[in-house]
Amino acid sequence: MAKDFAIIETGGKQYKVSSGDTLIVEKLAADAGGSVVFDKVLLRASGGNVEIGAPYLAGAKVEAKIEAAVRGKKKIVFKYHSKTRYRKKKGHRQPYSQISVL
């Protein structure tokens, strides 16, 4: 028996989600403990029934709860010009939201 799932779009990326899934997405405006509704649903599969949007399904939505605000691994940005003593080192950590699909 196939598990019911949907494909949603958030933060310019697409995610395959099912009820009970936990995933990390681009930072959302709501605080931890709050809820969010994704209305950009591209595909919904329930049993043997598959609905495909063009580009989105009208009236379809996926609800999720924001569990925490997390940050990604540190990335080093290093600028260097040879022969001129120019060196700049900077770090960056991208903010994300950890969500749980209801």
Backbone hydrogen bonds in HBPLUS format (Angstrom, degrees):
<---DONOR---> <-ACCEPTOR-->    atom                        ^
c    i                          cat <-CA-CA->   ^        H-A-AA   ^      H-
h    n   atom  resd res      DA  || num        DHA   H-A  angle D-A-AA Bond
n    s   type  num  typ     dist DA aas  dist angle  dist       angle   num
A0005-PHE N   A0045-ALA O   3.06 MM  40  5.43 149.3  2.16 142.8 152.4     1
A0045-ALA N   A0005-PHE O   2.88 MM  40  5.43 178.4  1.88 163.7 164.1     2
A0006-ALA N   A0017-VAL O   2.87 MM  11  5.44 151.8  1.95 155.6 164.7     3
A0017-VAL N   A0006-ALA O   2.81 MM  11  5.44 166.6  1.83 166.0 169.9     4
A0007-ILE N   A0043-LEU O   2.90 MM  36  5.14 155.7  1.96 140.8 144.2     5
A0042-LEU N   A0007-ILE O   2.78 MM  35  5.50 153.6  1.85 160.3 168.9     6
A0008-ILE N   A0015-TYR O   2.91 MM   7  5.45 153.1  1.99 157.9 159.9     7
A0015-TYR N   A0008-ILE O   2.92 MM   7  5.45 156.5  1.98 149.9 157.3     8
A0009-GLU N   A0040-LYS O   3.01 MM  31  5.59 142.4  2.16 155.6 165.8     9
A0010-THR N   A0013-LYS O   2.97 MM   3  5.58 155.5  2.03 158.9 165.6    10
A0013-LYS N   A0010-THR O   3.16 MM   3  5.58 163.2  2.19 112.9 118.1    11
A0021-ASP N   A0018-SER O   3.20 MM   3  5.66 164.5  2.23 134.5 134.3    12
A0020-GLY N   A0101-VAL O   2.95 MM  81  5.29 157.2  2.00 132.1 138.1    13
A0101-VAL N   A0021-ASP O   2.84 MM  80  5.38 159.4  1.88 158.7 164.8    14
A0023-LEU N   A0099-ILE O   2.99 MM  76  5.58 152.1  2.07 148.4 157.3    15
A0099-ILE N   A0023-LEU O   2.85 MM  76  5.58 165.3  1.87 173.0 172.3    16
A0025-VAL N   A0097-SER O   2.95 MM  72  5.48 164.4  1.97 160.9 160.4    17
A0097-SER N   A0025-VAL O   2.94 MM  72  5.48 163.9  1.96 151.0 156.1    18
A0034-GLY N   A0031-ASP O   3.11 MM   3  5.64 158.2  2.16 131.5 135.6    19
A0033-GLY N   A0066-ILE O   2.69 MM  33  5.39 167.8  1.70 152.4 155.5    20
A0066-ILE N   A0034-GLY O   2.83 MM  32  5.56 166.5  1.85 156.5 161.2    21
A0036-VAL N   A0064-ALA O   2.85 MM  28  5.40 161.4  1.88 154.7 157.5    22
A0064-ALA N   A0036-VAL O   2.91 MM  28  5.40 155.9  1.97 163.9 168.2    23
A0038-PHE N   A0062-VAL O   2.76 MM  24  5.09 172.7  1.76 159.3 159.0    24
A0062-VAL N   A0038-PHE O   2.90 MM  24  5.09 151.7  1.98 140.4 149.8    25
A0057-LEU N   A0041-VAL O   2.85 MM  16  5.72 157.2  1.90 166.3 174.1    26
A0053-GLY N   A0042-LEU O   2.94 MM  11  5.18 170.0  1.95 156.3 153.0    27
A0044-ARG N   A0051-GLU O   2.97 MM   7  5.24 159.2  2.01 149.5 154.5    28
A0051-GLU N   A0044-ARG O   2.82 MM   7  5.24 169.3  1.83 158.4 162.1    29
A0046-SER N   A0049-ASN O   2.85 MM   3  5.27 165.8  1.87 160.9 164.5    30
A0049-ASN N   A0046-SER O   3.03 MM   3  5.27 155.1  2.09 133.0 130.4    31
A0102-LEU N   A0063-GLU O   3.04 MM  39  5.81 165.7  2.06 139.3 143.7    32
A0065-LYS N   A0100-SER O   2.86 MM  35  5.25 164.3  1.88 148.4 151.2    33
A0100-SER N   A0065-LYS O   2.86 MM  35  5.25 155.4  1.92 150.6 159.0    34
A0067-GLU N   A0098-GLN O   2.76 MM  31  5.55 150.5  1.85 152.9 162.8    35
A0068-ALA N   A0098-GLN O   3.40 MM  30  5.26 157.0  2.46 133.6 137.7    36
A0098-GLN N   A0068-ALA O   2.86 MM  30  5.26 174.9  1.86 159.3 161.1    37
A0070-VAL N   A0096-TYR O   2.96 MM  26  5.19 146.5  2.07 130.3 139.4    38
A0096-TYR N   A0070-VAL O   2.71 MM  26  5.19 169.8  1.72 158.9 155.9    39
A0072-GLY N   A0094-GLN O   2.84 MM  22  5.25 161.9  1.87 151.9 157.8    40
A0075-LYS N   A0092-HIS O   2.84 MM  17  5.22 165.0  1.86 150.7 155.8    41
A0092-HIS N   A0075-LYS O   2.86 MM  17  5.22 139.2  2.02 145.5 157.6    42
A0077-VAL N   A0090-LYS O   2.60 MM  13  5.03 173.8  1.61 171.1 169.4    43
A0090-LYS N   A0077-VAL O   2.82 MM  13  5.03 150.9  1.90 147.3 156.2    44
A0079-LYS N   A0088-LYS O   2.81 MM   9  5.07 161.0  1.85 150.7 156.7    45
A0088-LYS N   A0079-LYS O   2.94 MM   9  5.07 156.5  1.99 144.9 147.6    46
A0081-HIS N   A0086-TYR O   3.11 MM   5  5.28 158.4  2.16 142.6 144.7    47
